[in-house]
Amino acid sequence: MILIRNARILGKEKGNILVEDNKIVAVGDIVDKSDVVIDAENLAAIPGLFNSHTHAAMVLFRGYADDMKLHEWLQKKIWPAEAKLNAKAVYWGTKLACIEMLKGGTTFFNDMYFFSEEVARAASECGIRACIASAFFDFFNKDLLEENIKRVEKEVKEIKKNPLILPAVGPHAVYTVSLEGLKRSAEIAEKYDALIHFHLAETEKEVVDFKRKHGEGIVKTLDNIGFLSERLVAAHSVWLEKNEIEILAKRKVNVAHCPTSNMKLCVGKAIDYRSMREFGVNFCIGTDSAASNNNLDMFEEMRFAALLQKFYYNDPTLMKAEEVFDTATKNAAKAFRLNAGEIAEGKLADIVLVNLDNLNLVPGHNLISDLVYSANSSCVETVIVDGKIVVENGYFEGEEEVVEKVKKIALDLVKG
Amino acid sequence: MILIRNARILGKEKGNILVEDNKIVAVGDIVDKSDVVIDAENLAAIPGLFNSHTHAAMVLFRGYADDMKLHEWLQKKIWPAEAKLNAKAVYWGTKLACIEMLKGGTTFFNDMYFFSEEVARAASECGIRACIASAFFDFFNKDLLEENIKRVEKEVKEIKKNPLILPAVGPHAVYTVSLEGLKRSAEIAEKYDALIHFHLAETEKEVVDFKRKHGEGIVKTLDNIGFLSERLVAAHSVWLEKNEIEILAKRKVNVAHCPTSNMKLCVGKAIDYRSMREFGVNFCIGTDSAASNNNLDMFEEMRFAALLQKFYYNDPTLMKAEEVFDTATKNAAKAFRLNAGEIAEGKLADIVLVNLDNLNLVPGHNLISDLVYSANSSCVETVIVDGKIVVENGYFEGEEEVVEKVKKIALDLVKG
């Protein structure tokens, strides 16, 4: 049992939080003898943040290729480096990403990458919660489709064995996976009660090309083949019409918006958050990979999300601090079907203690505003996931070894 | 003397840096007996960052009022709170801001606010370099003009006495200061060899209103009255035509771009950096105040600058990492006429040591990319200003007292 004493609790007065096993069992004026007592006099307790779209292992490529046109970036830099990836590189890269996320108050990430069993192993060892999908491409080839479906089914079963990890099927996007591939993905997700992690309408080109090929928009087509459901987490979702957003809302699709990546890769417009809110789409946010971000700091991501909306739609009241905070907590908990995202009795004990004396949070007129518009990862003092302390005094035990490994592996990947 | 041993130096190999008095006297393979030796084995030495537009004491209002329309924000929140400001509040508020900036690797700030002597005192005590202007409004009133001119002249003389502080005259903007007031400001600046700190073309309304009133654009008019010169640091400079940018370049005006503030306050478009670069305008960046930012982290500001340009002008190659880094170092050093902004022999010893094992900088493919696209204030380990160590192990001696004072003062300011 852990007793967190005298914490400032979001939306509440100061109080104590009692954790038993992996749950918050009481919040308020509790007196209890616990094995572990955390004095939270100058700390605030907030729910762990959810990063709803990542390719975690790509921290290996942080800073490797920036300021380039998308096509050139992929062809000359990212793909050649990714071609050299192996299980070991993905394992260590993911470990670094998990530690970066945990130290930054992120207790859950939704990942899509290669070697998904390695991703799951790294995440499990770090004690972070995650939903992990193996990226799946069939490039409109029947044999590749069958081969991939087999592999994905095997990996979903494997991933399910890790207690903190949810499995997902990860068909990449409509320009890399056939409609048959998408349909089969949805069937596997249904069969194993898994989620679906997918890139939707990131660029205008994707949308225009699809319509030219199929004579109908992406969303309508995906709806017709039964791909849209509450299992689906649709990353990006930028180039959508209002009527398409309405369909997503009806089908209870979850959206994972990635503002920093959208800006850096120049997707050409801002996601239509206002319409999504109106129609009731479940709206989450994520960092995307460190190759296009270039960090995994969810405090910054909340800031970019709010500022991009305000600026692009010319309305300073759009996406208020409270709303954007929900996109990184409650909304995501709903998307991933976890009883979490709040500091309240009965919720999973995924708790972040932030230092209220960190200068970014002083003087402290409004905690939510400070968290969204000013905080960064360095405000995080202690992180508890599933009832276990994983970060203490801003430190993750053993991080030095991971840093050294990743430096060496990353250098090797981009050599020659 | 300080010897920094074995630092990674931007654009160079690893090497030693020797500091004597307030200057870098040697860089390279120096062996020397110094009073102080810093082992920089896992650190990179970068020039201190310049924050070219702030209202530092407004950290008092961090998080106090967000997500509001500009007019309502000013009238209902900021102005009533500012009306209660006094010398003590500005002194302590500025101290907090200086510590936040120093801990974030910023060794110089260009400030405009009330009680400028208090700002200068706070900055001097913190050991940060600054250019400090007293905000000057005449609201088109002759008496107010004369009164302000007298005050400003006195303050400029006073501020000049602080060795680390450059004085500036701070006529606020064309909608709060008469043309006569601007002309007289320029004359005082000339007389005392001071800079001019001014808000230019921040919103479309400012530009349209001015043209309606004067029949001519702001830049042309200011040029006619001799207001434009290399003494001028023009904050924002968003709503400018190409021909106006050309005039600014000819007159050697320095621009201080504030991307985060521009996004948060919804100024409606992004600064035309490409034209400024083409015409050769000296381009700097700043955070603006913590009321509209909401932190003073120049690493983040570099990131927002680069990402806003790329996104708005739909070109991922626009404002490359190296260029944005210059806006926060070399370019600003030029604007403020300081022999600084680089780690090189003969330069002022304003040096920041960043921790290369900070996860945001790992694996470390490209230091400049990592600093611009991934770093935050927590990457900073040691800060030297004018040859003196002011931040050590990420800690500023005495910061706790300042935090306590500011919490109390800020709460009082917004009460009732």
Interface residues (C-beta under 8 A of the other chain):
Chain A: V59 L60 F61 R62 G63 Y64 D66 D67 M68 K69 L70 W73 L96 I99 E100 K103 T260 N262 M263 K264 L265 C266 G268 A290 N293 N294 N295 D297 E300 F304 L307 L308 K310 F311 N314 D315 P316 T317 K320 A321 D357 L359 N360 V362 P363 G364 H365 N366 L367 S369 D370 Y373 S374 N376 S377 S378 E399 E400 V403 V406 K407 I409 A410 L411 V414
Chain B: V59 L60 F61 R62 G63 Y64 D66 D67 M68 K69 L70 W73 L96 I99 E100 K103 T260 N262 M263 K264 L265 C266 G268 A290 N293 N294 N295 D297 E300 F304 L307 L308 K310 F311 N314 D315 P316 T317 K320 A321 D357 L359 N360 V362 P363 G364 H365 N366 L367 S369 D370 Y373 S374 N376 S377 S378 E399 E400 V403 V406 K407 I409 A410 L411 V414
